[in-house]
Amino acid sequence: MESLVEALIPYAVRAPSGHNTQPWQFTVEQDTIRIYPDPSRRLPVVDPDDHALFISLGCALENLVVAAAQQGLAARIDYFPSGEPEECLRVRFSEGADEDTNALFQAIPQRQSNRGTYDGKAINDSDLARMLEANPCDSVAVRAFRVSDPKIEPIIGFVREGNIAQFNDPAFVAELVSWIRFSRREVSTRQDGLAAAALGFPSVPRWLGNWIMTTLVKPDGEAARQDKAIRSSSLLLIFIARVNDKRHWVDVGRSFERVVLTAASLDIAHAHVNMPCEVEPIRRRLATHLGLEPGEQPLLLIRLGYARKRMPPSPRRPIDQVIRERGAAMTGSDLEEFRCA
Ligand SMILES: Cc1cc2nc3c(=O)[nH]c(=O)nc-3n(C[C@H](O)[C@H](O)[C@H](O)COP(=O)(O)O)c2cc1C
């Protein structure tokens, strides 16, 4: 069983993560995979409470569940079980899958964030329904808005405000720049982060990329670019955690991953336009605009549509860098840093 289970990890790491930090570590023991958050890959500026980190773990978890079912295995998930010495998601596999995930499984390597402009074609109602039905978690609500509906204008306004706030914040720009891999060499040595090609930029040396990001890229220009990208799309989807805690953040990742794998299986592209969810005061206003209950949080905002072309794939670190030796734990200072966050 252990080798069958270990063979699932390459699918888990294909999951999306904020700034492609890939903030996960895994252990494999007999029929069990444990997924640990990696505190060295936090994003303290854009994600100070780590909700995006736990969403990313949820995406990796869902890929595991989908890949396991394809191998005939059912997955039982324990969220942060109390008997574990470290905070983790524990997944126990057993013979006998209870669902057919073939289409989703085939979509794992196809899914990618596509930040280009789309062709404006509408996604039909039945494909939209399939994507919404793919949400496996009652703990997460997914709301859909057609870009052609004038009622979405306030949401586009929140995206614009979020974009401007972020690009006016030197700490946000510095953190973003630290995760952009400007040259092909940086991509191949680091194998994480935002590869220039996946962002639609040419490969340039770091000093030049740094200069472009801090001098040429202007908040208004970025906001206008995102505005155009949204208007070329067909739909916006907002993922709402019904409670604002780690377990629900993981569930947002699970829901998001199922929805975008379903989209990918239908040749529908997606990209994040997350800015209003990342800037707290704007997130609060978005929640009010959506009429959410107290405590409910809009945590992800994505656009969907038909891309004009695929983007180059984003890199992933080799598997041996994300699988821990059995018994190896995080260092005390790593853990302390994480608990304080
Ligand atoms: C929680 C979360 C937040 C994200 N936020 C953004 C974002 O604000 N802007 C963006 O362009 N991409 C965002 N992404 C997409 C990641 O940058 C992307 O998944 C990563 O670079 C890997 O690329 P891939 O999705 O093509 O595999 C986010 C992804 C996750 C899971």
The ligand as a Tripos MOL2 file, in Angstrom:
@<TRIPOS>MOLECULE
LIG
   31    33     1     0     0
SMALL
NO_CHARGES

@<TRIPOS>ATOM
      1 C1         -4.9080   30.7410   -2.1760 C.3       1 LIG1
      2 C2         -4.4130   31.1780   -3.5310 C.ar      1 LIG1
      3 C3         -4.3100   32.5420   -3.8020 C.ar      1 LIG1
      4 C4         -3.8700   32.9750   -5.0590 C.ar      1 LIG1
      5 N1         -3.8320   34.3250   -5.3170 N.ar      1 LIG1
      6 C5         -3.4770   34.7490   -6.5430 C.ar      1 LIG1
      7 C6         -3.5150   36.1420   -6.8740 C.ar      1 LIG1
      8 O1         -3.8880   36.9860   -6.0420 O.2       1 LIG1
      9 N2         -3.1460   36.5180   -8.1190 N.ar      1 LIG1
     10 C7         -2.7490   35.6110   -9.0600 C.ar      1 LIG1
     11 O2         -2.4410   36.0050  -10.1800 O.2       1 LIG1
     12 N3         -2.7060   34.2740   -8.7770 N.ar      1 LIG1
     13 C8         -3.0670   33.8400   -7.5520 C.ar      1 LIG1
     14 N4         -3.0560   32.4920   -7.2680 N.ar      1 LIG1
     15 C9         -2.6180   31.5330   -8.2930 C.3       1 LIG1
     16 C10        -1.1750   31.1000   -8.0400 C.3       1 LIG1
     17 O3         -0.2710   32.1450   -8.2960 O.3       1 LIG1
     18 C11        -0.8780   29.8760   -8.9060 C.3       1 LIG1
     19 O4         -1.6790   28.8110   -8.4600 O.3       1 LIG1
     20 C12         0.5730   29.4410   -8.8300 C.3       1 LIG1
     21 O5          1.4080   30.4180   -9.3860 O.3       1 LIG1
     22 C13         0.8250   28.1070   -9.5600 C.3       1 LIG1
     23 O6          0.4330   28.2040  -10.9020 O.3       1 LIG1
     24 P1         -0.6900   27.2600  -11.5350 P.3       1 LIG1
     25 O7         -2.0000   27.6090  -10.8660 O.co2     1 LIG1
     26 O8         -0.6830   27.6190  -13.0020 O.co2     1 LIG1
     27 O9         -0.3060   25.8390  -11.2940 O.co2     1 LIG1
     28 C14        -3.4920   32.0340   -6.0360 C.ar      1 LIG1
     29 C15        -3.5910   30.6610   -5.7420 C.ar      1 LIG1
     30 C16        -4.0480   30.2350   -4.5060 C.ar      1 LIG1
     31 C17        -4.1780   28.7720   -4.2110 C.3       1 LIG1
@<TRIPOS>BOND
     1     1     2 1
     2     2     3 ar
     3     2    30 ar
     4     3     4 ar
     5     4     5 ar
     6     4    28 ar
     7     5     6 ar
     8     6     7 ar
     9     6    13 1
    10     7     8 2
    11     7     9 ar
    12     9    10 ar
    13    10    11 2
    14    10    12 ar
    15    12    13 ar
    16    13    14 ar
    17    14    15 1
    18    14    28 ar
    19    15    16 1
    20    16    17 1
    21    16    18 1
    22    18    19 1
    23    18    20 1
    24    20    21 1
    25    20    22 1
    26    22    23 1
    27    23    24 1
    28    24    25 2
    29    24    26 1
    30    24    27 1
    31    28    29 ar
    32    29    30 ar
    33    30    31 1
@<TRIPOS>SUBSTRUCTURE
     1 LIG1         1 GROUP 0 **** ****
